[in-house]
Amino acid sequence: MDLGAQILKILNKRYEPSAFIETKFERYDLAFKTDRDGLPVVAYLGQKDRKGKICGERFTRRLKQLINGTIIKENWEHKGVVT
């Protein structure tokens, strides 16, 4: 499973630094953790269970940045199923 363009549009924004953010995307629940710069680095996409945990897919982001924070290269990797 790859992340679609609409989900990447959400994940390419800057958010509150070092936070865990939960939102909805169409019929899926989307949650992600941000780094100290406010960029999402871990994303969970799936359905919430009764306990509030997301059962679905996990993705991690690899970033290559310059010292001034300019992103040179980025890649979202599918890490597998989360239960």
PyMOL Python script that loads the backbone (N, CA, C, O; Angstrom):
from pymol import cmd

cmd.read_pdbstr("""\
ATOM      1  N   MET A   1       0.844  -1.184   0.000  1.00  0.00           N
ATOM      2  CA  MET A   1       0.000   0.000   0.000  1.00  0.00           C
ATOM      3  C   MET A   1       0.887   1.244   0.000  1.00  0.00           C
ATOM      4  O   MET A   1       1.794   1.366   0.822  1.00  0.00           O
ATOM      5  N   ASP A   2       0.627   2.133  -0.895  1.00  0.00           N
ATOM      6  CA  ASP A   2       1.348   3.404  -0.959  1.00  0.00           C
ATOM      7  C   ASP A   2       0.448   4.529  -0.462  1.00  0.00           C
ATOM      8  O   ASP A   2      -0.778   4.432  -0.515  1.00  0.00           O
ATOM      9  N   LEU A   3       1.063   5.574   0.012  1.00  0.00           N
ATOM     10  CA  LEU A   3       0.312   6.761   0.417  1.00  0.00           C
ATOM     11  C   LEU A   3      -0.091   7.533  -0.830  1.00  0.00           C
ATOM     12  O   LEU A   3       0.738   7.772  -1.709  1.00  0.00           O
ATOM     13  N   GLY A   4      -1.331   7.915  -0.910  1.00  0.00           N
ATOM     14  CA  GLY A   4      -1.823   8.652  -2.062  1.00  0.00           C
ATOM     15  C   GLY A   4      -1.465  10.125  -1.999  1.00  0.00           C
ATOM     16  O   GLY A   4      -0.984  10.621  -0.980  1.00  0.00           O
ATOM     17  N   ALA A   5      -1.707  10.810  -3.096  1.00  0.00           N
ATOM     18  CA  ALA A   5      -1.373  12.234  -3.196  1.00  0.00           C
ATOM     19  C   ALA A   5      -2.142  13.073  -2.183  1.00  0.00           C
ATOM     20  O   ALA A   5      -1.598  14.039  -1.648  1.00  0.00           O
ATOM     21  N   GLN A   6      -3.402  12.720  -1.911  1.00  0.00           N
ATOM     22  CA  GLN A   6      -4.204  13.500  -0.962  1.00  0.00           C
ATOM     23  C   GLN A   6      -3.687  13.338   0.470  1.00  0.00           C
ATOM     24  O   GLN A   6      -3.681  14.299   1.238  1.00  0.00           O
ATOM     25  N   ILE A   7      -3.255  12.133   0.829  1.00  0.00           N
ATOM     26  CA  ILE A   7      -2.698  11.910   2.161  1.00  0.00           C
ATOM     27  C   ILE A   7      -1.347  12.609   2.283  1.00  0.00           C
ATOM     28  O   ILE A   7      -1.040  13.198   3.319  1.00  0.00           O
ATOM     29  N   LEU A   8      -0.540  12.542   1.220  1.00  0.00           N
ATOM     30  CA  LEU A   8       0.755  13.230   1.242  1.00  0.00           C
ATOM     31  C   LEU A   8       0.593  14.732   1.382  1.00  0.00           C
ATOM     32  O   LEU A   8       1.442  15.395   1.978  1.00  0.00           O
ATOM     33  N   LYS A   9      -0.486  15.276   0.838  1.00  0.00           N
ATOM     34  CA  LYS A   9      -0.752  16.712   0.985  1.00  0.00           C
ATOM     35  C   LYS A   9      -0.939  17.063   2.467  1.00  0.00           C
ATOM     36  O   LYS A   9      -0.485  18.114   2.919  1.00  0.00           O
ATOM     37  N   ILE A  10      -1.601  16.189   3.214  1.00  0.00           N
ATOM     38  CA  ILE A  10      -1.788  16.395   4.655  1.00  0.00           C
ATOM     39  C   ILE A  10      -0.451  16.239   5.386  1.00  0.00           C
ATOM     40  O   ILE A  10      -0.135  17.017   6.286  1.00  0.00           O
ATOM     41  N   LEU A  11       0.327  15.234   4.994  1.00  0.00           N
ATOM     42  CA  LEU A  11       1.570  14.919   5.701  1.00  0.00           C
ATOM     43  C   LEU A  11       2.736  15.835   5.331  1.00  0.00           C
ATOM     44  O   LEU A  11       3.767  15.804   6.003  1.00  0.00           O
ATOM     45  N   ASN A  12       2.603  16.641   4.292  1.00  0.00           N
ATOM     46  CA  ASN A  12       3.686  17.543   3.904  1.00  0.00           C
ATOM     47  C   ASN A  12       3.608  18.900   4.592  1.00  0.00           C
ATOM     48  O   ASN A  12       4.472  19.749   4.375  1.00  0.00           O
ATOM     49  N   LYS A  13       2.593  19.118   5.412  1.00  0.00           N
ATOM     50  CA  LYS A  13       2.466  20.368   6.156  1.00  0.00           C
ATOM     51  C   LYS A  13       3.276  20.292   7.444  1.00  0.00           C
ATOM     52  O   LYS A  13       3.674  19.212   7.879  1.00  0.00           O
ATOM     53  N   ARG A  14       3.513  21.452   8.046  1.00  0.00           N
ATOM     54  CA  ARG A  14       4.178  21.515   9.351  1.00  0.00           C
ATOM     55  C   ARG A  14       3.106  21.638  10.428  1.00  0.00           C
ATOM     56  O   ARG A  14       2.106  22.336  10.261  1.00  0.00           O
ATOM     57  N   TYR A  15       3.341  20.943  11.532  1.00  0.00           N
ATOM     58  CA  TYR A  15       2.411  20.924  12.652  1.00  0.00           C
ATOM     59  C   TYR A  15       3.156  21.280  13.927  1.00  0.00           C
ATOM     60  O   TYR A  15       4.318  21.684  13.891  1.00  0.00           O
ATOM     61  N   GLU A  16       2.483  21.127  15.038  1.00  0.00           N
ATOM     62  CA  GLU A  16       3.095  21.389  16.341  1.00  0.00           C
ATOM     63  C   GLU A  16       4.273  20.431  16.548  1.00  0.00           C
ATOM     64  O   GLU A  16       4.136  19.231  16.307  1.00  0.00           O
ATOM     65  N   PRO A  17       5.415  20.935  16.986  1.00  0.00           N
ATOM     66  CA  PRO A  17       6.589  20.072  17.195  1.00  0.00           C
ATOM     67  C   PRO A  17       6.352  19.010  18.277  1.00  0.00           C
ATOM     68  O   PRO A  17       5.674  19.263  19.273  1.00  0.00           O
ATOM     69  N   SER A  18       6.910  17.843  18.066  1.00  0.00           N
ATOM     70  CA  SER A  18       6.874  16.722  19.016  1.00  0.00           C
ATOM     71  C   SER A  18       5.461  16.431  19.509  1.00  0.00           C
ATOM     72  O   SER A  18       5.221  16.373  20.715  1.00  0.00           O
ATOM     73  N   ALA A  19       4.540  16.250  18.591  1.00  0.00           N
ATOM     74  CA  ALA A  19       3.140  16.017  18.938  1.00  0.00           C
ATOM     75  C   ALA A  19       2.631  14.743  18.268  1.00  0.00           C
ATOM     76  O   ALA A  19       3.233  14.240  17.319  1.00  0.00           O
ATOM     77  N   PHE A  20       1.513  14.233  18.780  1.00  0.00           N
ATOM     78  CA  PHE A  20       0.808  13.114  18.169  1.00  0.00           C
ATOM     79  C   PHE A  20      -0.550  13.655  17.740  1.00  0.00           C
ATOM     80  O   PHE A  20      -1.349  14.066  18.582  1.00  0.00           O
ATOM     81  N   ILE A  21      -0.814  13.656  16.441  1.00  0.00           N
ATOM     82  CA  ILE A  21      -2.009  14.292  15.883  1.00  0.00           C
ATOM     83  C   ILE A  21      -2.891  13.230  15.258  1.00  0.00           C
ATOM     84  O   ILE A  21      -2.420  12.382  14.499  1.00  0.00           O
ATOM     85  N   GLU A  22      -4.187  13.282  15.585  1.00  0.00           N
ATOM     86  CA  GLU A  22      -5.157  12.349  15.023  1.00  0.00           C
ATOM     87  C   GLU A  22      -6.176  13.114  14.201  1.00  0.00           C
ATOM     88  O   GLU A  22      -6.629  14.188  14.596  1.00  0.00           O
ATOM     89  N   THR A  23      -6.535  12.549  13.045  1.00  0.00           N
ATOM     90  CA  THR A  23      -7.509  13.163  12.163  1.00  0.00           C
ATOM     91  C   THR A  23      -8.205  12.073  11.365  1.00  0.00           C
ATOM     92  O   THR A  23      -7.850  10.899  11.473  1.00  0.00           O
ATOM     93  N   LYS A  24      -9.192  12.455  10.566  1.00  0.00           N
ATOM     94  CA  LYS A  24      -9.897  11.532   9.684  1.00  0.00           C
ATOM     95  C   LYS A  24      -9.519  11.857   8.252  1.00  0.00           C
ATOM     96  O   LYS A  24      -9.337  13.021   7.893  1.00  0.00           O
ATOM     97  N   PHE A  25      -9.403  10.814   7.435  1.00  0.00           N
ATOM     98  CA  PHE A  25      -9.221  10.982   5.998  1.00  0.00           C
ATOM     99  C   PHE A  25     -10.168  10.009   5.319  1.00  0.00           C
ATOM    100  O   PHE A  25      -9.981   8.794   5.376  1.00  0.00           O
ATOM    101  N   GLU A  26     -11.196  10.567   4.669  1.00  0.00           N
ATOM    102  CA  GLU A  26     -12.255   9.785   4.043  1.00  0.00           C
ATOM    103  C   GLU A  26     -12.782   8.766   5.054  1.00  0.00           C
ATOM    104  O   GLU A  26     -13.298   9.172   6.095  1.00  0.00           O
ATOM    105  N   ARG A  27     -12.675   7.480   4.797  1.00  0.00           N
ATOM    106  CA  ARG A  27     -13.198   6.477   5.742  1.00  0.00           C
ATOM    107  C   ARG A  27     -12.140   5.964   6.708  1.00  0.00           C
ATOM    108  O   ARG A  27     -12.434   5.109   7.543  1.00  0.00           O
ATOM    109  N   TYR A  28     -10.924   6.465   6.610  1.00  0.00           N
ATOM    110  CA  TYR A  28      -9.816   6.006   7.441  1.00  0.00           C
ATOM    111  C   TYR A  28      -9.525   6.970   8.576  1.00  0.00           C
ATOM    112  O   TYR A  28      -9.807   8.165   8.488  1.00  0.00           O
ATOM    113  N   ASP A  29      -8.957   6.429   9.642  1.00  0.00           N
ATOM    114  CA  ASP A  29      -8.406   7.245  10.719  1.00  0.00           C
ATOM    115  C   ASP A  29      -6.923   7.409  10.425  1.00  0.00           C
ATOM    116  O   ASP A  29      -6.242   6.445  10.074  1.00  0.00           O
ATOM    117  N   LEU A  30      -6.431   8.619  10.566  1.00  0.00           N
ATOM    118  CA  LEU A  30      -5.038   8.938  10.295  1.00  0.00           C
ATOM    119  C   LEU A  30      -4.438   9.566  11.548  1.00  0.00           C
ATOM    120  O   LEU A  30      -4.981  10.527  12.093  1.00  0.00           O
ATOM    121  N   ALA A  31      -3.320   9.018  11.997  1.00  0.00           N
ATOM    122  CA  ALA A  31      -2.608   9.571  13.144  1.00  0.00           C
ATOM    123  C   ALA A  31      -1.134   9.627  12.788  1.00  0.00           C
ATOM    124  O   ALA A  31      -0.615   8.748  12.100  1.00  0.00           O
ATOM    125  N   PHE A  32      -0.464  10.669  13.262  1.00  0.00           N
ATOM    126  CA  PHE A  32       0.966  10.788  12.972  1.00  0.00           C
ATOM    127  C   PHE A  32       1.696  11.504  14.086  1.00  0.00           C
ATOM    128  O   PHE A  32       1.133  12.324  14.812  1.00  0.00           O
ATOM    129  N   LYS A  33       2.988  11.163  14.198  1.00  0.00           N
ATOM    130  CA  LYS A  33       3.883  11.796  15.163  1.00  0.00           C
ATOM    131  C   LYS A  33       4.758  12.782  14.414  1.00  0.00           C
ATOM    132  O   LYS A  33       5.169  12.528  13.282  1.00  0.00           O
ATOM    133  N   THR A  34       5.042  13.910  15.053  1.00  0.00           N
ATOM    134  CA  THR A  34       5.897  14.918  14.428  1.00  0.00           C
ATOM    135  C   THR A  34       7.245  14.974  15.132  1.00  0.00           C
ATOM    136  O   THR A  34       7.368  14.601  16.298  1.00  0.00           O
ATOM    137  N   ASP A  35       8.253  15.446  14.407  1.00  0.00           N
ATOM    138  CA  ASP A  35       9.584  15.609  14.984  1.00  0.00           C
ATOM    139  C   ASP A  35       9.702  16.982  15.632  1.00  0.00           C
ATOM    140  O   ASP A  35       8.707  17.695  15.761  1.00  0.00           O
ATOM    141  N   ARG A  36      10.905  17.356  16.040  1.00  0.00           N
ATOM    142  CA  ARG A  36      11.094  18.641  16.738  1.00  0.00           C
ATOM    143  C   ARG A  36      10.882  19.848  15.839  1.00  0.00           C
ATOM    144  O   ARG A  36      10.734  20.968  16.327  1.00  0.00           O
ATOM    145  N   ASP A  37      10.867  19.625  14.499  1.00  0.00           N
ATOM    146  CA  ASP A  37      10.605  20.715  13.561  1.00  0.00           C
ATOM    147  C   ASP A  37       9.133  20.792  13.154  1.00  0.00           C
ATOM    148  O   ASP A  37       8.741  21.709  12.432  1.00  0.00           O
ATOM    149  N   GLY A  38       8.317  19.841  13.608  1.00  0.00           N
ATOM    150  CA  GLY A  38       6.896  19.838  13.279  1.00  0.00           C
ATOM    151  C   GLY A  38       6.559  19.074  12.008  1.00  0.00           C
ATOM    152  O   GLY A  38       5.441  19.184  11.505  1.00  0.00           O
ATOM    153  N   LEU A  39       7.497  18.306  11.480  1.00  0.00           N
ATOM    154  CA  LEU A  39       7.246  17.501  10.283  1.00  0.00           C
ATOM    155  C   LEU A  39       6.803  16.097  10.685  1.00  0.00           C
ATOM    156  O   LEU A  39       7.441  15.482  11.539  1.00  0.00           O
ATOM    157  N   PRO A  40       5.722  15.569  10.090  1.00  0.00           N
ATOM    158  CA  PRO A  40       5.314  14.192  10.391  1.00  0.00           C
ATOM    159  C   PRO A  40       6.413  13.203  10.000  1.00  0.00           C
ATOM    160  O   PRO A  40       6.969  13.292   8.906  1.00  0.00           O
ATOM    161  N   VAL A  41       6.725  12.259  10.897  1.00  0.00           N
ATOM    162  CA  VAL A  41       7.769  11.272  10.624  1.00  0.00           C
ATOM    163  C   VAL A  41       7.266   9.830  10.739  1.00  0.00           C
ATOM    164  O   VAL A  41       7.871   8.926  10.164  1.00  0.00           O
ATOM    165  N   VAL A  42       6.189   9.603  11.459  1.00  0.00           N
ATOM    166  CA  VAL A  42       5.565   8.289  11.557  1.00  0.00           C
ATOM    167  C   VAL A  42       4.070   8.477  11.372  1.00  0.00           C
ATOM    168  O   VAL A  42       3.469   9.337  12.018  1.00  0.00           O
ATOM    169  N   ALA A  43       3.452   7.670  10.484  1.00  0.00           N
ATOM    170  CA  ALA A  43       2.025   7.801  10.218  1.00  0.00           C
ATOM    171  C   ALA A  43       1.343   6.440  10.344  1.00  0.00           C
ATOM    172  O   ALA A  43       1.892   5.413   9.945  1.00  0.00           O
ATOM    173  N   TYR A  44       0.147   6.455  10.903  1.00  0.00           N
ATOM    174  CA  TYR A  44      -0.685   5.265  11.037  1.00  0.00           C
ATOM    175  C   TYR A  44      -1.979   5.520  10.288  1.00  0.00           C
ATOM    176  O   TYR A  44      -2.622   6.550  10.491  1.00  0.00           O
ATOM    177  N   LEU A  45      -2.369   4.585   9.419  1.00  0.00           N
ATOM    178  CA  LEU A  45      -3.560   4.740   8.591  1.00  0.00           C
ATOM    179  C   LEU A  45      -4.387   3.471   8.698  1.00  0.00           C
ATOM    180  O   LEU A  45      -3.893   2.385   8.395  1.00  0.00           O
ATOM    181  N   GLY A  46      -5.643   3.591   9.124  1.00  0.00           N
ATOM    182  CA  GLY A  46      -6.506   2.426   9.255  1.00  0.00           C
ATOM    183  C   GLY A  46      -7.782   2.780   9.985  1.00  0.00           C
ATOM    184  O   GLY A  46      -8.287   3.897   9.872  1.00  0.00           O
ATOM    185  N   GLN A  47      -8.304   1.813  10.743  1.00  0.00           N
ATOM    186  CA  GLN A  47      -9.526   2.005  11.497  1.00  0.00           C
ATOM    187  C   GLN A  47      -9.231   1.896  12.989  1.00  0.00           C
ATOM    188  O   GLN A  47      -8.472   1.024  13.413  1.00  0.00           O
ATOM    189  N   LYS A  48      -9.831   2.783  13.785  1.00  0.00           N
ATOM    190  CA  LYS A  48      -9.664   2.718  15.233  1.00  0.00           C
ATOM    191  C   LYS A  48     -10.497   1.576  15.798  1.00  0.00           C
ATOM    192  O   LYS A  48     -11.610   1.320  15.337  1.00  0.00           O
ATOM    193  N   ASP A  49      -9.950   0.888  16.804  1.00  0.00           N
ATOM    194  CA  ASP A  49     -10.722  -0.127  17.506  1.00  0.00           C
ATOM    195  C   ASP A  49     -11.407   0.503  18.713  1.00  0.00           C
ATOM    196  O   ASP A  49     -11.365   1.721  18.883  1.00  0.00           O
ATOM    197  N   ARG A  50     -12.034  -0.315  19.550  1.00  0.00           N
ATOM    198  CA  ARG A  50     -12.769   0.212  20.708  1.00  0.00           C
ATOM    199  C   ARG A  50     -11.863   0.883  21.729  1.00  0.00           C
ATOM    200  O   ARG A  50     -12.310   1.745  22.486  1.00  0.00           O
ATOM    201  N   LYS A  51     -10.590   0.490  21.755  1.00  0.00           N
ATOM    202  CA  LYS A  51      -9.643   1.071  22.709  1.00  0.00           C
ATOM    203  C   LYS A  51      -9.003   2.356  22.196  1.00  0.00           C
ATOM    204  O   LYS A  51      -8.282   3.023  22.938  1.00  0.00           O
ATOM    205  N   GLY A  52      -9.255   2.710  20.943  1.00  0.00           N
ATOM    206  CA  GLY A  52      -8.697   3.927  20.371  1.00  0.00           C
ATOM    207  C   GLY A  52      -7.403   3.725  19.607  1.00  0.00           C
ATOM    208  O   GLY A  52      -6.818   4.692  19.117  1.00  0.00           O
ATOM    209  N   LYS A  53      -6.937   2.463  19.494  1.00  0.00           N
ATOM    210  CA  LYS A  53      -5.726   2.172  18.729  1.00  0.00           C
ATOM    211  C   LYS A  53      -6.083   1.982  17.262  1.00  0.00           C
ATOM    212  O   LYS A  53      -7.143   1.448  16.933  1.00  0.00           O
ATOM    213  N   ILE A  54      -5.195   2.420  16.392  1.00  0.00           N
ATOM    214  CA  ILE A  54      -5.427   2.277  14.958  1.00  0.00           C
ATOM    215  C   ILE A  54      -4.895   0.932  14.481  1.00  0.00           C
ATOM    216  O   ILE A  54      -3.725   0.606  14.681  1.00  0.00           O
ATOM    217  N   CYS A  55      -5.763   0.164  13.854  1.00  0.00           N
ATOM    218  CA  CYS A  55      -5.391  -1.111  13.237  1.00  0.00           C
ATOM    219  C   CYS A  55      -5.334  -0.868  11.742  1.00  0.00           C
ATOM    220  O   CYS A  55      -6.346  -0.531  11.126  1.00  0.00           O
ATOM    221  N   GLY A  56      -4.168  -1.034  11.156  1.00  0.00           N
ATOM    222  CA  GLY A  56      -4.006  -0.761   9.735  1.00  0.00           C
ATOM    223  C   GLY A  56      -2.551  -0.803   9.333  1.00  0.00           C
ATOM    224  O   GLY A  56      -1.855  -1.781   9.606  1.00  0.00           O
ATOM    225  N   GLU A  57      -2.090   0.240   8.694  1.00  0.00           N
ATOM    226  CA  GLU A  57      -0.742   0.299   8.140  1.00  0.00           C
ATOM    227  C   GLU A  57       0.099   1.365   8.846  1.00  0.00           C
ATOM    228  O   GLU A  57      -0.417   2.383   9.306  1.00  0.00           O
ATOM    229  N   ARG A  58       1.406   1.102   8.920  1.00  0.00           N
ATOM    230  CA  ARG A  58       2.351   2.065   9.511  1.00  0.00           C
ATOM    231  C   ARG A  58       3.357   2.480   8.452  1.00  0.00           C
ATOM    232  O   ARG A  58       3.855   1.653   7.688  1.00  0.00           O
ATOM    233  N   PHE A  59       3.647   3.778   8.420  1.00  0.00           N
ATOM    234  CA  PHE A  59       4.610   4.348   7.475  1.00  0.00           C
ATOM    235  C   PHE A  59       5.606   5.204   8.241  1.00  0.00           C
ATOM    236  O   PHE A  59       5.245   5.856   9.221  1.00  0.00           O
ATOM    237  N   THR A  60       6.846   5.203   7.801  1.00  0.00           N
ATOM    238  CA  THR A  60       7.849   6.092   8.383  1.00  0.00           C
ATOM    239  C   THR A  60       8.451   6.949   7.275  1.00  0.00           C
ATOM    240  O   THR A  60       8.486   6.558   6.109  1.00  0.00           O
ATOM    241  N   ARG A  61       8.912   8.104   7.664  1.00  0.00           N
ATOM    242  CA  ARG A  61       9.458   9.067   6.714  1.00  0.00           C
ATOM    243  C   ARG A  61      10.949   9.231   6.938  1.00  0.00           C
ATOM    244  O   ARG A  61      11.404   9.425   8.065  1.00  0.00           O
ATOM    245  N   ARG A  62      11.700   9.152   5.856  1.00  0.00           N
ATOM    246  CA  ARG A  62      13.136   9.420   5.897  1.00  0.00           C
ATOM    247  C   ARG A  62      13.383  10.761   5.241  1.00  0.00           C
ATOM    248  O   ARG A  62      12.938  11.019   4.122  1.00  0.00           O
ATOM    249  N   LEU A  63      14.092  11.602   5.951  1.00  0.00           N
ATOM    250  CA  LEU A  63      14.383  12.949   5.457  1.00  0.00           C
ATOM    251  C   LEU A  63      15.885  13.163   5.358  1.00  0.00           C
ATOM    252  O   LEU A  63      16.646  12.721   6.219  1.00  0.00           O
ATOM    253  N   LYS A  64      16.296  13.838   4.315  1.00  0.00           N
ATOM    254  CA  LYS A  64      17.666  14.341   4.218  1.00  0.00           C
ATOM    255  C   LYS A  64      17.539  15.853   4.132  1.00  0.00           C
ATOM    256  O   LYS A  64      16.921  16.389   3.212  1.00  0.00           O
ATOM    257  N   GLN A  65      18.138  16.535   5.112  1.00  0.00           N
ATOM    258  CA  GLN A  65      18.027  17.984   5.203  1.00  0.00           C
ATOM    259  C   GLN A  65      19.397  18.628   5.282  1.00  0.00           C
ATOM    260  O   GLN A  65      20.377  18.024   5.719  1.00  0.00           O
ATOM    261  N   LEU A  66      19.428  19.872   4.843  1.00  0.00           N
ATOM    262  CA  LEU A  66      20.613  20.698   5.052  1.00  0.00           C
ATOM    263  C   LEU A  66      20.572  21.240   6.475  1.00  0.00           C
ATOM    264  O   LEU A  66      19.557  21.106   7.158  1.00  0.00           O
ATOM    265  N   ILE A  67      21.642  21.840   6.922  1.00  0.00           N
ATOM    266  CA  ILE A  67      21.711  22.394   8.270  1.00  0.00           C
ATOM    267  C   ILE A  67      20.647  23.466   8.490  1.00  0.00           C
ATOM    268  O   ILE A  67      20.127  23.600   9.598  1.00  0.00           O
ATOM    269  N   ASN A  68      20.320  24.225   7.458  1.00  0.00           N
ATOM    270  CA  ASN A  68      19.317  25.285   7.597  1.00  0.00           C
ATOM    271  C   ASN A  68      17.881  24.762   7.566  1.00  0.00           C
ATOM    272  O   ASN A  68      16.946  25.554   7.681  1.00  0.00           O
ATOM    273  N   GLY A  69      17.677  23.438   7.412  1.00  0.00           N
ATOM    274  CA  GLY A  69      16.335  22.854   7.444  1.00  0.00           C
ATOM    275  C   GLY A  69      15.713  22.601   6.090  1.00  0.00           C
ATOM    276  O   GLY A  69      14.605  22.070   6.019  1.00  0.00           O
ATOM    277  N   THR A  70      16.384  22.959   5.019  1.00  0.00           N
ATOM    278  CA  THR A  70      15.863  22.721   3.680  1.00  0.00           C
ATOM    279  C   THR A  70      15.894  21.226   3.383  1.00  0.00           C
ATOM    280  O   THR A  70      16.928  20.576   3.539  1.00  0.00           O
ATOM    281  N   ILE A  71      14.760  20.688   2.955  1.00  0.00           N
ATOM    282  CA  ILE A  71      14.658  19.259   2.661  1.00  0.00           C
ATOM    283  C   ILE A  71      15.227  18.995   1.276  1.00  0.00           C
ATOM    284  O   ILE A  71      14.795  19.587   0.287  1.00  0.00           O
ATOM    285  N   ILE A  72      16.209  18.091   1.223  1.00  0.00           N
ATOM    286  CA  ILE A  72      16.824  17.706  -0.046  1.00  0.00           C
ATOM    287  C   ILE A  72      16.086  16.505  -0.631  1.00  0.00           C
ATOM    288  O   ILE A  72      15.783  16.462  -1.823  1.00  0.00           O
ATOM    289  N   LYS A  73      15.806  15.536   0.232  1.00  0.00           N
ATOM    290  CA  LYS A  73      15.198  14.297  -0.224  1.00  0.00           C
ATOM    291  C   LYS A  73      14.301  13.758   0.878  1.00  0.00           C
ATOM    292  O   LYS A  73      14.635  13.858   2.058  1.00  0.00           O
ATOM    293  N   GLU A  74      13.158  13.183   0.497  1.00  0.00           N
ATOM    294  CA  GLU A  74      12.275  12.560   1.466  1.00  0.00           C
ATOM    295  C   GLU A  74      11.648  11.317   0.854  1.00  0.00           C
ATOM    296  O   GLU A  74      11.488  11.217  -0.362  1.00  0.00           O
ATOM    297  N   ASN A  75      11.292  10.366   1.727  1.00  0.00           N
ATOM    298  CA  ASN A  75      10.722   9.124   1.264  1.00  0.00           C
ATOM    299  C   ASN A  75       9.859   8.530   2.373  1.00  0.00           C
ATOM    300  O   ASN A  75      10.307   8.419   3.514  1.00  0.00           O
ATOM    301  N   TRP A  76       8.629   8.150   2.046  1.00  0.00           N
ATOM    302  CA  TRP A  76       7.766   7.453   2.974  1.00  0.00           C
ATOM    303  C   TRP A  76       7.894   5.959   2.709  1.00  0.00           C
ATOM    304  O   TRP A  76       7.724   5.508   1.576  1.00  0.00           O
ATOM    305  N   GLU A  77       8.197   5.188   3.759  1.00  0.00           N
ATOM    306  CA  GLU A  77       8.366   3.749   3.641  1.00  0.00           C
ATOM    307  C   GLU A  77       7.240   3.026   4.362  1.00  0.00           C
ATOM    308  O   GLU A  77       6.883   3.377   5.486  1.00  0.00           O
ATOM    309  N   HIS A  78       6.686   2.016   3.707  1.00  0.00           N
ATOM    310  CA  HIS A  78       5.659   1.168   4.323  1.00  0.00           C
ATOM    311  C   HIS A  78       6.350   0.178   5.250  1.00  0.00           C
ATOM    312  O   HIS A  78       7.197  -0.599   4.810  1.00  0.00           O
ATOM    313  N   LYS A  79       5.995   0.202   6.524  1.00  0.00           N
ATOM    314  CA  LYS A  79       6.655  -0.654   7.499  1.00  0.00           C
ATOM    315  C   LYS A  79       5.831  -1.875   7.878  1.00  0.00           C
ATOM    316  O   LYS A  79       6.330  -2.749   8.586  1.00  0.00           O
ATOM    317  N   GLY A  80       4.602  -1.958   7.434  1.00  0.00           N
ATOM    318  CA  GLY A  80       3.807  -3.152   7.694  1.00  0.00           C
ATOM    319  C   GLY A  80       2.505  -2.870   8.413  1.00  0.00           C
ATOM    320  O   GLY A  80       2.068  -1.727   8.553  1.00  0.00           O
ATOM    321  N   VAL A  81       1.903  -3.961   8.864  1.00  0.00           N
ATOM    322  CA  VAL A  81       0.592  -3.919   9.491  1.00  0.00           C
ATOM    323  C   VAL A  81       0.744  -3.632  10.976  1.00  0.00           C
ATOM    324  O   VAL A  81       1.654  -4.134  11.636  1.00  0.00           O
ATOM    325  N   VAL A  82      -0.168  -2.813  11.485  1.00  0.00           N
ATOM    326  CA  VAL A  82      -0.213  -2.480  12.912  1.00  0.00           C
ATOM    327  C   VAL A  82      -1.511  -3.042  13.465  1.00  0.00           C
ATOM    328  O   VAL A  82      -2.581  -2.847  12.889  1.00  0.00           O
ATOM    329  N   THR A  83      -1.405  -3.743  14.588  1.00  0.00           N
ATOM    330  CA  THR A  83      -2.621  -4.283  15.218  1.00  0.00           C
ATOM    331  C   THR A  83      -2.771  -3.798  16.626  1.00  0.00           C
ATOM    332  O   THR A  83      -3.736  -4.153  17.303  1.00  0.00           O
TER     333      THR A  83
END
""", "prot")
cmd.dss("prot")
cmd.show_as("cartoon", "prot")
cmd.util.cbc("prot")
cmd.orient("prot")
